[in-house]
Amino acid sequence: MSASALFDRLLDDDRWSSSVIRDLLIHARRPDVISLAGGLPAQEVIPRERCMVAADRILTERGAVALQYGVSAGESELRELLVRSSEPEPDRIVVTAGSQQALDLVARLVGGSTGTGPLVAAIEDPGYLGAIQVLRSHRYELAGIPVDADGLVVDVLAERIAAGLRPRLCYVNPTFQNPTGATLSAERAHQLVELAEANDFWIVADDPYAELGLEGHPPPGLPRSANVIRLGSTSKVVAPGLRIGWIDADPRIADRVVLVKQTADLHTSTFNQLVVAEILGDEIWWERHLDALRARYLVRRTHLADALAQRLPGLAVTTQSGGFFLWGELANPVPDLVSNALQRGVAVVPGSAFAVESSSPNTMRLSYSAGAPEHFDEAVRRLAEAIAAG
Ligand SMILES: Cc1ncc(COP(=O)(O)O)c(C=O)c1O
């Protein structure tokens, strides 16, 4: 085979498409652009000082362990802190490089398991783009299930199963979903678990925004079931750069995930795990940190929602009680809205970026997490101008 044919074969594989959002973020970093595009935590709530103190102590007191190879399941003190108090079994936990890796490992594990028929994953539509990418990369066919104010519309999934759909797994982001902000109601969560148990599929519940209820606590998430594989992350509440996430599943599944993890990267950074363990273990500081973080996001969310209501009444905005995102829908399509908005100096993500089977043509995700609230009025003014020009 010629070298160019070899290259063609490799580069033809369209499972490796870039994320629209990551591409957009390159433009959104321009100094003249106000970004409502990325789902990053606010810079000022990332606890840099606390990380420095923890890092210093760990290197001074436990440097030999922190800088050495560690166990694939993760450091035991972190696993003990991450396990939910209702299920105090640290062997349910595998520490991963963010919940993105957790999803990748689970998708590989489930995708390689025996099953009949095509490899199908049900997923919220619109859904988290990172999950769409991972599942496609492992050659899953995606069945997009609509989302409304109460999260995944489980009745639609049930209807599709009754009509012959055989999902191997169902991916859900149950609390303050990315991108719509919707939260799965307790009733739907029970219904979904019953459906999974009756039809033998896994529920992969990716819950990085669970701690970010801005107006009281959100529902508790999915009820306990052997079919549920929970994914967690410290990215939105500590620091995404530390890359600490986890899987919380039946120990038999956790053991298998450890084997998959060994083939990927042996283990997650020991040093970073110990830094996060020290921070999470500092209970009084941790609770105060979470309160401060929620207070800041509430200000941001309220400011952006108010600016949109005042300046852009034509955009129907769904405002949720937590997370990082608002979801907007226009009555009519506006051609080239995203590029026109960028030209005017504001970045938003088109809803179509999250579409699975639907096309969500007139929708957009507006993130309030990272931007400075004093810039939100101007951002919305620019967006209104771009919509009016379209
Ligand atoms: C729903 C969802 N899952 C996973 C991730 C990735 O999290 P992590 O940094 O833990 O890999 C994100 C980040 O935006 C997310 O929104």
PDBQT file of the ligand as one rigid body, heavy atoms in Angstrom, charges set to zero:
ROOT
HETATM    1  C1  LIG A 401     -22.529  16.496  31.074  1.00  0.00    +0.000 C 
HETATM    2  C2  LIG A 401     -21.038  16.556  31.127  1.00  0.00    +0.000 A 
HETATM    3  N1  LIG A 401     -20.357  15.426  31.314  1.00  0.00    +0.000 NA
HETATM    4  C3  LIG A 401     -19.008  15.434  31.391  1.00  0.00    +0.000 A 
HETATM    5  C4  LIG A 401     -18.281  16.604  31.233  1.00  0.00    +0.000 A 
HETATM    6  C5  LIG A 401     -16.798  16.531  31.297  1.00  0.00    +0.000 C 
HETATM    7  O1  LIG A 401     -16.383  16.584  32.616  1.00  0.00    +0.000 OA
HETATM    8  P1  LIG A 401     -14.910  16.240  33.073  1.00  0.00    +0.000 P 
HETATM    9  O2  LIG A 401     -14.133  17.514  33.097  1.00  0.00    +0.000 OA
HETATM   10  O3  LIG A 401     -15.088  15.642  34.418  1.00  0.00    +0.000 OA
HETATM   11  O4  LIG A 401     -14.332  15.260  32.101  1.00  0.00    +0.000 OA
HETATM   12  C6  LIG A 401     -18.949  17.804  31.025  1.00  0.00    +0.000 A 
HETATM   13  C7  LIG A 401     -18.193  19.056  30.834  1.00  0.00    +0.000 C 
HETATM   14  O5  LIG A 401     -18.644  20.025  30.319  1.00  0.00    +0.000 OA
HETATM   15  C8  LIG A 401     -20.362  17.774  30.977  1.00  0.00    +0.000 A 
HETATM   16  O6  LIG A 401     -21.079  18.905  30.763  1.00  0.00    +0.000 OA
ENDROOT
TORSDOF 0
